[in-house]
Amino acid sequence: MPQLVYLHRKPDARSPEFPPPPQPSRVLLISEASTAQSYKEVVAKELTLNGCLYFMAWGRECEAWHDAVDMANIEQFDFKEIPEESLIMTTWHEKEALSEALWFCKNSAFHASVKLSHTVLLHLSAESAEDQILEQYRVA
């Protein structure tokens, strides 16, 4: 059964720890705050090791987030060829409205060889906006 999960994290948290996302999953990072590169690297590694196979970044520093997940996926396989079923697809949505990124996540983010039945909306901001973001996703 497909599962939709909203996770909120404050950007100033000492650790970006969050429960492992359901597997296999697509993850849309909604970044409303800047973070240190080390924070991005920890999150990217956690996602890579916990079943994220399609990562989308929207908002602040979205290209850096995209690059962090790409690098974590490459490092996971010791800079060697990544098996197709483990390759994380990545996109960033810098100049789009959040509604467009949510639409892309819901309607276009598919893996080439693995069915992604879970979606995680990872919201990085000072305050949670769970109801609003979930509603925007539902109408996307």
DRENTORKOL-3810 file (N, C-alpha, C; in nm, 4 decimals):
REM DRENTORKOL-3810
@n.u->0.0843; n.v->-0.1180; n.w->0.0000; ca.u->0.0000; ca.v->0.0000; ca.w->0.0000; c.u->0.0892; c.v->0.1248; c.w->0.0000
@n.u->0.0670; n.v->0.2173; n.w->-0.0918; ca.u->0.1492; ca.v->0.3391; ca.w->-0.0965; c.u->0.1375; c.v->0.4186; c.w->0.0322
@n.u->0.2464; n.v->0.4773; n.w->0.0701; ca.u->0.2495; ca.v->0.5521; ca.w->0.1947; c.u->0.3069; c.v->0.6905; c.w->0.1689
@n.u->0.2446; n.v->0.7913; n.w->0.2284; ca.u->0.2913; ca.v->0.9288; ca.w->0.2223; c.u->0.3300; c.v->0.9709; c.w->0.3632
@n.u->0.4536; n.v->1.0208; n.w->0.3781; ca.u->0.5048; ca.v->1.0597; ca.w->0.5092; c.u->0.5533; c.v->1.2039; c.w->0.5022
@n.u->0.5136; n.v->1.2842; n.w->0.5989; ca.u->0.5644; ca.v->1.4202; ca.w->0.6143; c.u->0.6597; c.v->1.4194; c.w->0.7328
@n.u->0.7830; n.v->1.4675; n.w->0.7121; ca.u->0.8805; ca.v->1.4800; ca.w->0.8198; c.u->0.9274; c.v->1.6244; c.w->0.8259
@n.u->0.9199; n.v->1.6825; n.w->0.9435; ca.u->0.9674; ca.v->1.8197; ca.w->0.9630; c.u->1.0952; c.v->1.8168; c.w->1.0449
@n.u->1.1950; n.v->1.8931; n.w->1.0016; ca.u->1.3185; ca.v->1.9076; ca.w->1.0772; c.u->1.3568; c.v->2.0543; c.w->1.0811
@n.u->1.3994; n.v->2.1009; n.w->1.1984; ca.u->1.4482; ca.v->2.2380; ca.w->1.2117; c.u->1.5918; c.v->2.2422; c.w->1.1613
@n.u->1.6271; n.v->2.3472; n.w->1.0890; ca.u->1.7614; ca.v->2.3533; ca.w->1.0313; c.u->1.8723; c.v->2.3706; c.w->1.1343
@n.u->1.8393; n.v->2.4165; n.w->1.2536; ca.u->1.9414; ca.v->2.4375; ca.w->1.3549; c.u->1.9533; c.v->2.3197; c.w->1.4513
@n.u->1.8880; n.v->2.2106; n.w->1.4203; ca.u->1.8984; ca.v->2.0923; ca.w->1.5053; c.u->2.0427; c.v->2.0421; c.w->1.5047
@n.u->2.0880; n.v->1.9943; n.w->1.6184; ca.u->2.2251; ca.v->1.9440; ca.w->1.6268; c.u->2.2450; c.v->1.8262; c.w->1.5324
@n.u->2.1458; n.v->1.7444; n.w->1.5207; ca.u->2.1546; ca.v->1.6277; ca.w->1.4341; c.u->2.0287; c.v->1.6197; c.w->1.3490
@n.u->2.0452; n.v->1.5873; n.w->1.2229; ca.u->1.9282; ca.v->1.5772; ca.w->1.1352; c.u->1.8566; c.v->1.4433; c.w->1.1467
@n.u->1.8814; n.v->1.3708; n.w->1.2526; ca.u->1.8247; ca.v->1.2367; ca.w->1.2654; c.u->1.6737; c.v->1.2358; c.w->1.2415
@n.u->1.6312; n.v->1.1343; n.w->1.1713; ca.u->1.4897; ca.v->1.1116; ca.w->1.1509; c.u->1.4715; c.v->0.9622; c.w->1.1302
@n.u->1.3521; n.v->0.9126; n.w->1.1537; ca.u->1.3323; ca.v->0.7694; ca.w->1.1356; c.u->1.3568; c.v->0.7316; c.w->0.9906
@n.u->1.4086; n.v->0.6117; n.w->0.9670; ca.u->1.4313; ca.v->0.5707; ca.w->0.8283; c.u->1.3024; c.v->0.5806; c.w->0.7482
@n.u->1.3113; n.v->0.6346; n.w->0.6262; ca.u->1.1903; ca.v->0.6423; ca.w->0.5440; c.u->1.1471; c.v->0.5026; c.w->0.5020
@n.u->1.0203; n.v->0.4874; n.w->0.4705; ca.u->0.9753; ca.v->0.3574; ca.w->0.4206; c.u->1.0506; c.v->0.3248; c.w->0.2915
@n.u->1.0699; n.v->0.1976; n.w->0.2655; ca.u->1.1495; ca.v->0.1578; ca.w->0.1484; c.u->1.0656; c.v->0.0845; c.w->0.0479
@n.u->1.0992; n.v->0.0923; n.w->-0.0770; ca.u->1.1810; ca.v->0.1967; ca.w->-0.1394; c.u->1.0988; c.v->0.3251; c.w->-0.1524
@n.u->1.1676; n.v->0.4374; n.w->-0.1542; ca.u->1.0926; ca.v->0.5626; ca.w->-0.1507; c.u->1.1496; c.v->0.6693; c.w->-0.2421
@n.u->1.0612; n.v->0.7666; n.w->-0.2689; ca.u->1.1012; ca.v->0.8928; ca.w->-0.3315; c.u->1.0955; c.v->0.9963; c.w->-0.2203
@n.u->1.1898; n.v->1.0881; n.w->-0.2214; ca.u->1.1964; ca.v->1.1903; ca.w->-0.1166; c.u->1.2013; c.v->1.3267; c.w->-0.1825
@n.u->1.1101; n.v->1.4140; n.w->-0.1416; ca.u->1.1144; ca.v->1.5540; ca.w->-0.1833; c.u->1.1580; c.v->1.6349; c.w->-0.0622
@n.u->1.2761; n.v->1.6954; n.w->-0.0722; ca.u->1.3249; ca.v->1.7843; ca.w->0.0325; c.u->1.2715; c.v->1.9238; c.w->0.0030
@n.u->1.2013; n.v->1.9800; n.w->0.0982; ca.u->1.1486; ca.v->2.1160; ca.w->0.0881; c.u->1.2341; c.v->2.1997; c.w->0.1828
@n.u->1.3305; n.v->2.2714; n.w->0.1261; ca.u->1.4295; ca.v->2.3418; ca.w->0.2062; c.u->1.3970; c.v->2.4906; c.w->0.2147
@n.u->1.3616; n.v->2.5337; n.w->0.3337; ca.u->1.3309; ca.v->2.6746; ca.w->0.3556; c.u->1.4382; c.v->2.7422; c.w->0.4401
@n.u->1.5544; n.v->2.6760; n.w->0.4541; ca.u->1.6623; ca.v->2.7305; ca.w->0.5360; c.u->1.7969; c.v->2.6829; c.w->0.4834
@n.u->1.8988; n.v->2.7604; n.w->0.5093; ca.u->2.0351; ca.v->2.7208; ca.w->0.4753; c.u->2.0888; c.v->2.6292; c.w->0.5837
@n.u->2.1754; n.v->2.5374; n.w->0.5437; ca.u->2.2378; ca.v->2.4458; ca.w->0.6391; c.u->2.3848; c.v->2.4293; c.w->0.6030
@n.u->2.4614; n.v->2.3826; n.w->0.6990; ca.u->2.6022; ca.v->2.3538; ca.w->0.6756; c.u->2.6158; c.v->2.2352; c.w->0.5803
@n.u->2.7237; n.v->2.2320; n.w->0.5070; ca.u->2.7481; ca.v->2.1204; ca.w->0.4155; c.u->2.7538; c.v->1.9886; c.w->0.4922
@n.u->2.8092; n.v->1.9899; n.w->0.6115; ca.u->2.8174; ca.v->1.8665; ca.w->0.6910; c.u->2.6782; c.v->1.8125; c.w->0.7244
@n.u->2.5824; n.v->1.9015; n.w->0.7476; ca.u->2.4438; ca.v->1.8614; ca.w->0.7732; c.u->2.3864; c.v->1.7926; c.w->0.6486
@n.u->2.4110; n.v->1.8550; n.w->0.5325; ca.u->2.3627; ca.v->1.7963; ca.w->0.4069; c.u->2.4206; c.v->1.6566; c.w->0.3867
@n.u->2.5487; n.v->1.6419; n.w->0.4154; ca.u->2.6153; ca.v->1.5133; ca.w->0.3948; c.u->2.5586; c.v->1.4048; c.w->0.4856
@n.u->2.5279; n.v->1.4389; n.w->0.6104; ca.u->2.4698; ca.v->1.3413; ca.w->0.7027; c.u->2.3312; c.v->1.2985; c.w->0.6543
@n.u->2.2486; n.v->1.3942; n.w->0.6173; ca.u->2.1144; ca.v->1.3623; ca.w->0.5672; c.u->2.1239; c.v->1.2784; c.w->0.4397
@n.u->2.2108; n.v->1.3178; n.w->0.3480; ca.u->2.2265; ca.v->1.2452; ca.w->0.2219; c.u->2.2672; c.v->1.1000; c.w->0.2475
@n.u->2.3599; n.v->1.0802; n.w->0.3384; ca.u->2.4035; ca.v->0.9439; ca.w->0.3698; c.u->2.2896; c.v->0.8629; c.w->0.4309
@n.u->2.2142; n.v->0.9236; n.w->0.5223; ca.u->2.1005; ca.v->0.8541; ca.w->0.5833; c.u->1.9982; c.v->0.8124; c.w->0.4768
@n.u->1.9673; n.v->0.9036; n.w->0.3867; ca.u->1.8709; ca.v->0.8718; ca.w->0.2814; c.u->1.9227; c.v->0.7606; c.w->0.1911
@n.u->2.0496; n.v->0.7701; n.w->0.1554; ca.u->2.1111; ca.v->0.6712; ca.w->0.0666; c.u->2.1084; c.v->0.5317; c.w->0.1285
@n.u->2.1356; n.v->0.5240; n.w->0.2563; ca.u->2.1413; ca.v->0.3944; ca.w->0.3243; c.u->2.0042; c.v->0.3400; c.w->0.3625
@n.u->1.9007; n.v->0.4230; n.w->0.3507; ca.u->1.7682; ca.v->0.3814; ca.w->0.3972; c.u->1.6617; c.v->0.3788; c.w->0.2880
@n.u->1.7006; n.v->0.3451; n.w->0.1669; ca.u->1.6019; ca.v->0.3137; ca.w->0.0646; c.u->1.5512; c.v->0.4259; c.w->-0.0222
@n.u->1.6083; n.v->0.5455; n.w->-0.0124; ca.u->1.5685; ca.v->0.6522; ca.w->-0.1048; c.u->1.6255; c.v->0.6195; c.w->-0.2427
@n.u->1.5392; n.v->0.6121; n.w->-0.3421; ca.u->1.5844; ca.v->0.5841; ca.w->-0.4785; c.u->1.5491; c.v->0.6948; c.w->-0.5768
@n.u->1.4796; n.v->0.7962; n.w->-0.5287; ca.u->1.4531; ca.v->0.9155; ca.w->-0.6111; c.u->1.4511; c.v->1.0329; c.w->-0.5155
@n.u->1.5443; n.v->1.1264; n.w->-0.5353; ca.u->1.5561; ca.v->1.2410; ca.w->-0.4469; c.u->1.5344; c.v->1.3689; c.w->-0.5258
@n.u->1.4444; n.v->1.4529; n.w->-0.4769; ca.u->1.4169; ca.v->1.5828; ca.w->-0.5381; c.u->1.4410; c.v->1.6899; c.w->-0.4336
@n.u->1.5029; n.v->1.7988; n.w->-0.4742; ca.u->1.5278; ca.v->1.9090; ca.w->-0.3816; c.u->1.4597; c.v->2.0341; c.w->-0.4343
@n.u->1.3915; n.v->2.1039; n.w->-0.3436; ca.u->1.3243; ca.v->2.2294; ca.w->-0.3775; c.u->1.3609; c.v->2.3315; c.w->-0.2706
@n.u->1.3812; n.v->2.4543; n.w->-0.3128; ca.u->1.4022; ca.v->2.5621; ca.w->-0.2175; c.u->1.5483; c.v->2.6015; c.w->-0.2058
@n.u->1.5844; n.v->2.6460; n.w->-0.0862; ca.u->1.7194; ca.v->2.6981; ca.w->-0.0625; c.u->1.8242; c.v->2.5893; c.w->-0.0775
@n.u->1.9305; n.v->2.6263; n.w->-0.1468; ca.u->2.0468; ca.v->2.5387; ca.w->-0.1635; c.u->2.0111; c.v->2.4050; c.w->-0.2275
@n.u->1.9091; n.v->2.4042; n.w->-0.3121; ca.u->1.8621; ca.v->2.2763; ca.w->-0.3646; c.u->1.9666; c.v->2.2075; c.w->-0.4530
@n.u->2.0469; n.v->2.2835; n.w->-0.5253; ca.u->2.1501; ca.v->2.2194; ca.w->-0.6070; c.u->2.2550; c.v->2.1527; c.w->-0.5174
@n.u->2.2917; n.v->2.2155; n.w->-0.4071; ca.u->2.3885; ca.v->2.1563; ca.w->-0.3137; c.u->2.3318; c.v->2.0286; c.w->-0.2507
@n.u->2.2030; n.v->2.0285; n.w->-0.2196; ca.u->2.1381; ca.v->1.9070; ca.w->-0.1684; c.u->2.1443; c.v->1.7955; c.w->-0.2723
@n.u->2.1117; n.v->1.8291; n.w->-0.3958; ca.u->2.1165; ca.v->1.7344; ca.w->-0.5063; c.u->2.2559; c.v->1.6729; c.w->-0.5157
@n.u->2.3580; n.v->1.7573; n.w->-0.5126; ca.u->2.4962; ca.v->1.7100; ca.w->-0.5244; c.u->2.5356; c.v->1.6222; c.w->-0.4056
@n.u->2.4891; n.v->1.6559; n.w->-0.2863; ca.u->2.5220; ca.v->1.5764; ca.w->-0.1674; c.u->2.4656; c.v->1.4350; c.w->-0.1779
@n.u->2.3432; n.v->1.4231; n.w->-0.2287; ca.u->2.2839; ca.v->1.2897; ca.w->-0.2439; c.u->2.3551; c.v->1.2131; c.w->-0.3551
@n.u->2.3861; n.v->1.2790; n.w->-0.4656; ca.u->2.4633; ca.v->1.2122; ca.w->-0.5710; c.u->2.5945; c.v->1.1578; c.w->-0.5160
@n.u->2.6675; n.v->1.2400; n.w->-0.4407; ca.u->2.7969; ca.v->1.1976; ca.w->-0.3868; c.u->2.7807; c.v->1.0839; c.w->-0.2866
@n.u->2.6797; n.v->1.0902; n.w->-0.2026; ca.u->2.6567; ca.v->0.9821; ca.w->-0.1064; c.u->2.6289; c.v->0.8505; c.w->-0.1783
@n.u->2.5556; n.v->0.8553; n.w->-0.2881; ca.u->2.5260; ca.v->0.7352; ca.w->-0.3653; c.u->2.6535; c.v->0.6800; c.w->-0.4308
@n.u->2.7365; n.v->0.7680; n.w->-0.4825; ca.u->2.8638; ca.v->0.7265; ca.w->-0.5425; c.u->2.9555; c.v->0.6657; c.w->-0.4359
@n.u->2.9652; n.v->0.7295; n.w->-0.3208; ca.u->3.0499; ca.v->0.6791; ca.w->-0.2131; c.u->3.0002; c.v->0.5453; c.w->-0.1593
@n.u->2.8687; n.v->0.5270; n.w->-0.1607; ca.u->2.8095; ca.v->0.4012; ca.w->-0.1128; c.u->2.8665; c.v->0.2824; c.w->-0.1896
@n.u->2.9015; n.v->0.3032; n.w->-0.3155; ca.u->2.9547; ca.v->0.1964; ca.w->-0.3997; c.u->3.1028; c.v->0.2167; c.w->-0.4301
@n.u->3.1702; n.v->0.2876; n.w->-0.3390; ca.u->3.3154; ca.v->0.3049; ca.w->-0.3430; c.u->3.3634; c.v->0.3560; c.w->-0.4795
@n.u->3.2878; n.v->0.4492; n.w->-0.5364; ca.u->3.3219; ca.v->0.5151; ca.w->-0.6622; c.u->3.3266; c.v->0.4181; c.w->-0.7809
@n.u->3.2609; n.v->0.3058; n.w->-0.7661; ca.u->3.2524; ca.v->0.2083; ca.w->-0.8753; c.u->3.1124; c.v->0.2176; c.w->-0.9365
@n.u->3.0866; n.v->0.1351; n.w->-1.0360; ca.u->2.9560; ca.v->0.1374; ca.w->-1.1019; c.u->2.8454; c.v->0.1060; c.w->-1.0017
@n.u->2.7387; n.v->0.1834; n.w->-1.0100; ca.u->2.6236; ca.v->0.1656; ca.w->-0.9208; c.u->2.5226; c.v->0.0753; c.w->-0.9908
@n.u->2.4810; n.v->-0.0339; n.w->-0.9266; ca.u->2.3786; ca.v->-0.1193; ca.w->-0.9879; c.u->2.2506; c.v->-0.0382; c.w->-1.0135
@n.u->2.1842; n.v->-0.0663; n.w->-1.1234; ca.u->2.0653; ca.v->0.0104; ca.w->-1.1621; c.u->1.9602; c.v->0.0149; c.w->-1.0516
@n.u->1.9413; n.v->-0.0963; n.w->-0.9816; ca.u->1.8389; ca.v->-0.1002; ca.w->-0.8764; c.u->1.8789; c.v->-0.0208; c.w->-0.7516
@n.u->2.0030; n.v->0.0281; n.w->-0.7460; ca.u->2.0508; ca.v->0.1087; ca.w->-0.6329; c.u->2.0824; c.v->0.2528; c.w->-0.6711
@n.u->2.0703; n.v->0.2837; n.w->-0.7982; ca.u->2.1004; ca.v->0.4184; ca.w->-0.8452; c.u->1.9906; c.v->0.5148; c.w->-0.8023
@n.u->2.0304; n.v->0.6191; n.w->-0.7314; ca.u->1.9337; ca.v->0.7189; ca.w->-0.6863; c.u->1.9203; c.v->0.8259; c.w->-0.7940
@n.u->1.8006; n.v->0.8410; n.w->-0.8451; ca.u->1.7713; ca.v->0.9484; ca.w->-0.9400; c.u->1.7623; c.v->1.0770; c.w->-0.8592
@n.u->1.8200; n.v->1.1863; n.w->-0.9107; ca.u->1.8166; ca.v->1.3129; ca.w->-0.8375; c.u->1.7782; c.v->1.4268; c.w->-0.9307
@n.u->1.6988; n.v->1.5183; n.w->-0.8777; ca.u->1.6625; ca.v->1.6399; ca.w->-0.9504; c.u->1.6576; c.v->1.7550; c.w->-0.8521
@n.u->1.6747; n.v->1.8757; n.w->-0.9027; ca.u->1.6518; ca.v->1.9922; ca.w->-0.8181; c.u->1.5589; c.v->2.0862; c.w->-0.8921
@n.u->1.4818; n.v->2.1617; n.w->-0.8154; ca.u->1.3711; ca.v->2.2414; ca.w->-0.8687; c.u->1.3822; c.v->2.3848; c.w->-0.8177
@n.u->1.4914; n.v->2.4480; n.w->-0.8567; ca.u->1.5282; ca.v->2.5791; ca.w->-0.8045; c.u->1.4333; c.v->2.6912; c.w->-0.8442
@n.u->1.3893; n.v->2.6937; n.w->-0.9667; ca.u->1.3115; ca.v->2.8071; ca.w->-1.0159; c.u->1.1638; c.v->2.7732; c.w->-1.0332
@n.u->1.1181; n.v->2.6744; n.w->-0.9602; ca.u->0.9791; ca.v->2.6324; ca.w->-0.9699; c.u->0.9039; c.v->2.6689; c.w->-0.8423
@n.u->0.7749; n.v->2.6826; n.w->-0.8564; ca.u->0.6890; ca.v->2.6974; ca.w->-0.7382; c.u->0.6857; c.v->2.5631; c.w->-0.6651
@n.u->0.6630; n.v->2.5666; n.w->-0.5356; ca.u->0.6534; ca.v->2.4423; ca.w->-0.4602; c.u->0.5446; c.v->2.3522; c.w->-0.5175
@n.u->0.4352; n.v->2.4098; n.w->-0.5620; ca.u->0.3268; ca.v->2.3286; ca.w->-0.6194; c.u->0.3756; c.v->2.2485; c.w->-0.7403
@n.u->0.4654; n.v->2.3055; n.w->-0.8189; ca.u->0.5196; ca.v->2.2341; ca.w->-0.9353; c.u->0.6110; c.v->2.1197; c.w->-0.8923
@n.u->0.6936; n.v->2.1422; n.w->-0.7894; ca.u->0.7814; ca.v->2.0365; ca.w->-0.7388; c.u->0.6980; c.v->1.9225; c.w->-0.6787
@n.u->0.5916; n.v->1.9565; n.w->-0.6090; ca.u->0.5032; ca.v->1.8545; ca.w->-0.5532; c.u->0.4344; c.v->1.7758; c.w->-0.6644
@n.u->0.3933; n.v->1.8454; n.w->-0.7700; ca.u->0.3318; ca.v->1.7762; ca.w->-0.8839; c.u->0.4316; c.v->1.6804; c.w->-0.9469
@n.u->0.5549; n.v->1.7268; n.w->-0.9670; ca.u->0.6586; ca.v->1.6419; ca.w->-1.0251; c.u->0.6808; c.v->1.5187; c.w->-0.9374
@n.u->0.6913; n.v->1.5393; n.w->-0.8083; ca.u->0.7115; ca.v->1.4290; ca.w->-0.7150; c.u->0.5998; c.v->1.3253; c.w->-0.7283
@n.u->0.4797; n.v->1.3709; n.w->-0.7318; ca.u->0.3633; ca.v->1.2818; ca.w->-0.7339; c.u->0.3421; c.v->1.2141; c.w->-0.8692
@n.u->0.3717; n.v->1.2845; n.w->-0.9772; ca.u->0.3336; ca.v->1.2357; ca.w->-1.1096; c.u->0.4474; c.v->1.1943; c.w->-1.2017
@n.u->0.5708; n.v->1.2308; n.w->-1.1699; ca.u->0.6808; ca.v->1.2036; ca.w->-1.2637; c.u->0.8026; c.v->1.1365; c.w->-1.2016
@n.u->0.8095; n.v->1.1257; n.w->-1.0718; ca.u->0.9290; ca.v->1.0721; ca.w->-1.0062; c.u->0.9203; c.v->0.9200; c.w->-0.9943
@n.u->0.9633; n.v->0.8536; n.w->-1.1005; ca.u->0.9609; ca.v->0.7079; ca.w->-1.1047; c.u->1.1010; c.v->0.6561; c.w->-1.1304
@n.u->1.1343; n.v->0.5461; n.w->-1.0694; ca.u->1.2654; ca.v->0.4846; ca.w->-1.0868; c.u->1.2612; c.v->0.3913; c.w->-1.2076
@n.u->1.3728; n.v->0.3783; n.w->-1.2759; ca.u->1.3792; ca.v->0.2963; ca.w->-1.3971; c.u->1.3559; c.v->0.1479; c.w->-1.3717
@n.u->1.3947; n.v->0.0982; n.w->-1.2537; ca.u->1.3826; ca.v->-0.0464; ca.w->-1.2334; c.u->1.3177; c.v->-0.0889; c.w->-1.1011
@n.u->1.2830; n.v->0.0068; n.w->-1.0158; ca.u->1.2233; ca.v->-0.0271; ca.w->-0.8858; c.u->1.0932; c.v->0.0510; c.w->-0.8686
@n.u->0.9880; n.v->-0.0189; n.w->-0.8295; ca.u->0.8605; ca.v->0.0487; ca.w->-0.8024; c.u->0.8718; c.v->0.1220; c.w->-0.6690
@n.u->0.8481; n.v->0.2514; n.w->-0.6723; ca.u->0.8548; ca.v->0.3335; ca.w->-0.5511; c.u->0.7138; c.v->0.3525; c.w->-0.4978
@n.u->0.6833; n.v->0.2840; n.w->-0.3911; ca.u->0.5470; ca.v->0.2906; ca.w->-0.3373; c.u->0.5354; c.v->0.3844; c.w->-0.2180
@n.u->0.6452; n.v->0.4493; n.w->-0.1801; ca.u->0.6427; ca.v->0.5391; ca.w->-0.0659; c.u->0.6971; c.v->0.6760; c.w->-0.1049
@n.u->0.6370; n.v->0.7789; n.w->-0.0483; ca.u->0.6784; ca.v->0.9167; ca.w->-0.0715; c.u->0.7026; c.v->0.9840; c.w->0.0624
@n.u->0.8187; n.v->1.0511; n.w->0.0728; ca.u->0.8527; ca.v->1.1247; ca.w->0.1940; c.u->0.8687; c.v->1.2714; c.w->0.1566
@n.u->0.7957; n.v->1.3570; n.w->0.2256; ca.u->0.8100; ca.v->1.5014; ca.w->0.2102; c.u->0.8901; c.v->1.5485; c.w->0.3305
@n.u->1.0179; n.v->1.5767; n.w->0.3094; ca.u->1.1095; ca.v->1.6150; ca.w->0.4160; c.u->1.1203; c.v->1.7662; c.w->0.4176
@n.u->1.0596; n.v->1.8278; n.w->0.5184; ca.u->1.0458; ca.v->1.9729; ca.w->0.5247; c.u->1.1475; c.v->2.0294; c.w->0.6226
@n.u->1.2403; n.v->2.1076; n.w->0.5703; ca.u->1.3446; ca.v->2.1696; ca.w->0.6505; c.u->1.3096; c.v->2.3164; c.w->0.6695
@n.u->1.2590; n.v->2.3489; n.w->0.7902; ca.u->1.2155; ca.v->2.4857; ca.w->0.8174; c.u->1.2052; c.v->2.5072; c.w->0.9674
@n.u->1.1937; n.v->2.6347; n.w->1.0062; ca.u->1.1804; ca.v->2.6678; ca.w->1.1479; c.u->1.0494; c.v->2.6145; c.w->1.2050
@n.u->0.9443; n.v->2.6176; n.w->1.1255; ca.u->0.8123; ca.v->2.5749; ca.w->1.1711; c.u->0.7550; c.v->2.4674; c.w->1.0796
@n.u->0.6787; n.v->2.3780; n.w->1.1364; ca.u->0.6101; ca.v->2.2751; ca.w->1.0593; c.u->0.4962; c.v->2.3378; c.w->0.9786
@n.u->0.4713; n.v->2.2815; n.w->0.8628; ca.u->0.3569; ca.v->2.3222; ca.w->0.7809; c.u->0.2914; c.v->2.1962; c.w->0.7244
@n.u->0.2794; n.v->2.0968; n.w->0.8086; ca.u->0.2324; ca.v->1.9662; ca.w->0.7647; c.u->0.0987; c.v->1.9720; c.w->0.6918
@n.u->-0.0007; n.v->2.0324; n.w->0.7516; ca.u->-0.1339; ca.v->2.0346; ca.w->0.6897; c.u->-0.1313; c.v->2.1017; c.w->0.5525
@n.u->-0.0636; n.v->2.2165; n.w->0.5432; ca.u->-0.0598; ca.v->2.2908; ca.w->0.4177; c.u->0.0137; c.v->2.2128; c.w->0.3083
@n.u->0.1281; n.v->2.1546; n.w->0.3430; ca.u->0.2070; ca.v->2.0822; ca.w->0.2431; c.u->0.1375; c.v->1.9541; c.w->0.1999
@n.u->0.0788; n.v->1.8818; n.w->0.2931; ca.u->0.0060; ca.v->1.7609; ca.w->0.2562; c.u->-0.1140; c.v->1.7938; c.w->0.1670
@n.u->-0.1799; n.v->1.9038; n.w->0.1943; ca.u->-0.2921; ca.v->1.9451; ca.w->0.1088; c.u->-0.2444; c.v->1.9806; c.w->-0.0313
@n.u->-0.1341; n.v->2.0540; n.w->-0.0396; ca.u->-0.0778; ca.v->2.0885; ca.w->-0.1713; c.u->-0.0394; c.v->1.9613; c.w->-0.2482
@n.u->0.0144; n.v->1.8629; n.w->-0.1782; ca.u->0.0505; ca.v->1.7364; ca.w->-0.2429; c.u->-0.0745; c.v->1.6651; c.w->-0.2935
@n.u->-0.1784; n.v->1.6634; n.w->-0.2115; ca.u->-0.3021; ca.v->1.5932; ca.w->-0.2502; c.u->-0.3633; c.v->1.6504; c.w->-0.3782
@n.u->-0.3560; n.v->1.7818; n.w->-0.3954; ca.u->-0.4172; ca.v->1.8423; ca.w->-0.5143; c.u->-0.3215; c.v->1.8502; c.w->-0.6341
@n.u->-0.1977; n.v->1.8105; n.w->-0.6122; ca.u->-0.0979; ca.v->1.8155; ca.w->-0.7213; c.u->-0.1345; c.v->1.7202; c.w->-0.8336
END
